[in-house]
Amino acid sequence: MIRECIDACLACVEACEACATACLAEPHLDIMRACVRLDRDCADVCALTARLLMRGSDLHMQACALCAEACEACAAECGQHEHDHCQRCAEACRQCAEVCRKMAA
């Protein structure tokens, strides 16, 4: 279960970073600002969570709970946009949130 969560977190980091970069290139950046902010926050929380899991930190359950919240918020925002990068990000976030919720329980 720990390996699955680490993998989901790292996949989410990659999807969020790619989405944020692609959003910055969109012609209507003003519409994408919230998406970029949440992408960056989610990527950072997912990266931290993966590192805490890798080292067997006693804080991993709290990190997983926070990660699930960040992923759910990012998925909700990205899911509103039709861009492929947003849809891929939303899916990675939903998968990560699901695994992190299980780890946090």
C-alpha positions as CSV (number, residue, x, y, z in Angstrom):
1,M,0.0,0.0,0.0
2,I,2.9,2.4,0.8
3,R,4.5,1.8,-2.6
4,E,1.1,2.4,-4.4
5,C,0.7,5.7,-2.5
6,I,4.2,6.8,-3.4
7,D,3.7,6.0,-7.0
8,A,0.3,7.8,-7.1
9,C,1.9,10.9,-5.4
10,L,4.8,11.0,-7.9
11,A,2.4,10.5,-10.9
12,C,0.3,13.4,-9.5
13,V,3.4,15.6,-9.2
14,E,4.2,15.0,-12.8
15,A,0.7,15.6,-14.0
16,C,0.3,18.8,-11.9
17,E,3.6,20.2,-13.1
18,A,2.8,19.4,-16.7
19,C,-0.7,21.0,-16.3
20,A,0.7,24.2,-14.7
21,T,3.2,24.6,-17.5
22,A,0.6,24.0,-20.2
23,C,-1.9,26.4,-18.5
24,L,0.7,29.2,-18.6
25,A,0.8,28.8,-22.3
26,E,-3.0,29.0,-22.8
27,P,-4.2,32.2,-24.5
28,H,-6.7,33.1,-21.7
29,L,-4.3,32.9,-18.7
30,D,-6.7,34.8,-16.5
31,I,-9.2,31.9,-16.6
32,M,-6.4,29.4,-15.7
33,R,-4.9,31.2,-12.7
34,A,-6.7,29.1,-10.1
35,C,-5.7,26.0,-11.9
36,V,-2.0,26.9,-12.0
37,R,-2.1,27.8,-8.2
38,L,-3.8,24.5,-7.3
39,D,-1.5,22.6,-9.6
40,R,1.6,24.0,-7.9
41,D,0.2,23.5,-4.4
42,C,-0.9,19.9,-5.2
43,A,2.5,19.1,-6.7
44,D,4.3,20.4,-3.7
45,V,2.1,18.5,-1.2
46,C,2.3,15.3,-3.2
47,A,6.1,15.5,-3.4
48,L,6.3,16.1,0.4
49,T,4.0,13.2,1.0
50,A,6.0,10.8,-1.2
51,R,9.2,11.8,0.6
52,L,7.6,11.3,4.0
53,L,6.3,7.9,2.9
54,M,9.7,6.9,1.5
55,R,11.5,7.6,4.8
56,G,8.8,6.0,7.0
57,S,8.0,9.2,8.8
58,D,5.6,9.2,11.7
59,L,3.8,12.1,10.0
60,H,2.8,10.1,6.9
61,M,-0.8,9.7,7.9
62,Q,-1.3,13.5,8.4
63,A,0.6,14.1,5.1
64,C,-1.7,11.7,3.3
65,A,-4.8,13.4,4.6
66,L,-3.5,16.8,3.5
67,C,-2.5,15.3,0.2
68,A,-5.9,13.9,-0.4
69,E,-7.5,17.4,0.3
70,A,-5.0,19.1,-2.1
71,C,-5.7,16.5,-4.8
72,E,-9.4,16.7,-4.5
73,A,-9.3,20.5,-4.8
74,C,-7.0,20.3,-7.8
75,A,-9.1,17.7,-9.4
76,A,-12.2,19.8,-9.0
77,E,-10.6,22.8,-10.6
78,C,-8.9,21.0,-13.4
79,G,-12.0,19.0,-14.1
80,Q,-13.8,22.2,-15.1
81,H,-11.4,22.8,-18.0
82,E,-11.6,20.9,-21.3
83,H,-7.9,21.0,-22.0
84,D,-6.3,17.5,-22.3
85,H,-3.6,18.5,-19.8
86,C,-6.3,19.5,-17.3
87,Q,-8.3,16.3,-17.7
88,R,-5.1,14.2,-17.3
89,C,-4.2,16.1,-14.2
90,A,-7.7,15.8,-12.7
91,E,-7.6,12.0,-13.2
92,A,-4.1,11.7,-11.6
93,C,-5.4,13.8,-8.7
94,R,-8.5,11.7,-8.2
95,Q,-6.4,8.5,-8.2
96,C,-3.9,10.0,-5.7
97,A,-6.6,11.3,-3.5
98,E,-8.2,7.8,-3.3
99,V,-5.0,6.1,-2.4
100,C,-4.0,8.8,0.1
101,R,-7.4,8.6,1.8
102,K,-6.9,4.9,2.4
103,M,-3.4,5.5,3.8
104,A,-4.7,8.2,6.1
105,A,-7.4,6.0,7.6
